Amino acid sequence: MKLENKLTKNNINEVIDKYLECLKEINMNEFMEKMSKLNILDYLTYLKRDSFNKGPYPDVSIFEASNRIMTDMVILNGISILLEGRYPNINFSEYIVEYGNDRNLEHDINAKENGYILHGEAFNVAPSFFQSKKTKALAKLRKNMIDNKTISILLFNKDSVNIKYKPKLKNSEYFIPVEINVKI
């Protein structure tokens, strides 16, 4: 599946819908049936080695596909939030994103408009790994902070932090918690 990397108000919903349709190709009944017959070591090996053979990442392990899919959902839903204007200080008409493990650009999310540059990183992580992922992503973003016309964003799954969490941010840095509650 090849998704559009340039996301705008005009195509974001279509791209999200296309992604969700691709996820429907994954036969969870078949997956669950096979898993239910395995002992714990075989089950873990199955997760780490076998693939769904369907969906957006058919050639990687179920474990790796899960990580990529959940991060993609953070990116797609996060960009949708930005395009809706929920963060008025972040006002770009288009965002260039990388899905999965694409590494053609330095950041997961990029935008440039009216003399402003945006760099963004995204992840979906368990609460126990949030701090280490956040630290690594912030270091990467701060390395490319050029001037006060550079905006840095960090998109992450909302359930990875406590609702009262208040990060210590520098100027032009934004944390954007993203809720993924899509029914497929």
N, C-alpha and C positions, 0 to 999 in steps of 0.2 A: 504494500500500500504506500502510495506517495501522497503525502499531505502538503498542502500549501504552506510555505514557510513565511509568507508575507501576510500578516493578519491585520484586518481592518474591520470597521463597523459593518461593511458590506458583505464580508465573507466569514466572520467568526462563527456565527451560528451554523452555517453550512459545514464548516470544517469540523466543528464539534460533533454535529450529527453524523458526518461521514466516519469519524473516529469511533463513535459509539456503535454504528452499524458493523464496523470491522470487528469490534469486540464480541458482537453477537455470533460471529462465526465460531467462537470457541465453545466446544461442547462440554459444558460443565458436568453433565450427567455421566458422560463417559469418563471424564477425569475423576470424579468422585467415586465411581464404581471401582475403578482400578485402584485408587488409593485405599479404599476400605478393605482390600484383600492383602495389604502389605504389612509386614512387621515394621517396627520403627526405623530400623536401619535401611531397609529397602525403600520405605516411604521417603526418608530424607535423601537418599540417593536419587530417587525418582524426581523429587523437587529440584535437585541441583544439576541433574544430567539430562532428563527427558524434556521434550518441548511439547507445546500445544499442537504444533504443526498447522496452526491457524492464527488468525488475528494479525495485529500489526508487526509482531516479531516472531514469525513461525520457526525460525532457525536457531533460537537460543533456548536455554533451559527455562522451565516454568518459573523458577525463582528469579532469574534475570529479567524475563519478560514482565513479571509482576512489578519489579522495581521500575522498569522503563515506562510501563503503562501508567503507573500511579504518578510518576513525575510528569509525564505528558499531560495527565489530567490536571495537575497543578498549573502547568503552563497555560493550557487552553482556557481553563476557568479563570485564572489570574488575569490573562490578557482581556478576557471578556469583561471583568470587573473594571480594568483600566479604561477600556473603550466606552464603557457606560458612564464614565466621568466620576466614579466614586472617590477618586483621588485627584482633586482639582489641580494640584501642583505637578501632576504627571499627565501632560496633555499632548499626546502624539497621535497622529492620524493613522500610523501604521507601525507595526512591530515586526521585526525579523526574528524568527525563533528557530531553535534547533531541537529536534525531538530525539528521544532515545539516547544513543551514544554517538550521535553526529558530533564531529569536532572540526568543522570547517571554520567556525568563528571562535573568537576568544571567550565569548559569553553565550549563555543559553538564550538570552533576550537582548535585542539591540534595537535602537531607534535613533533617528537623527532628524531634527526639524528646527527651523528658526534659530539656528546657532546653538541649540542644545543637543547634547548627546546623552543617551540612556544606555546603561549596561545593567544587565540583570542576571541573576542566578536563581535556579529553582530546584527544589527537591521535595520529596515525600519521604518522611522518616518517622520511626518510632520515637516517642518522647525520650527514651533513654539515649538516643543518638543525636538529638536535636542540637545540643551545645557544640559537639564536635563538628557537625556539618555546618552549622552557622558560622563557627570560627573560621573554618576553611573557606567558605564562600565569601565572607566579609574580607578576608585577607586578599582573595583574588580580585574582588571589586575595588578595594582600596588601592591596590597596586596600579590600577588604571584611572584613578581619580585625577583628572587633568586640571580642572579649575572649577569655579563656581557655576559653570555652565554644564557640568557633568552630573547627571542624576544616577544614583545607584539604587536598584531595587532587589529585594530578596523575597521571592515567592516561596511559600512552604505550606504544607497541609496544616490547617487550623487546629486539628486535634493533636498536634505534636507539642503544643505548649499550653500552659495553664491560661485561662481567660484573663487573669490579672497580670500576665507577663508584660513587663515594660522594658524593652531593650534600650541600651545606651547607644544612641545613634549620633553620628556626626552630621553636619549640614549636608543637605541634599541626599541623605540616605533614608530609604523607606523600607519597612517590613510590611509585607502584605500577606496576612494569613488567608488561605483559600479553603473554602469548604467544598468538599466533593460529595454531593449527595444526589447523584444522578441515578435515576431508575432506568435500567436497560430492559 
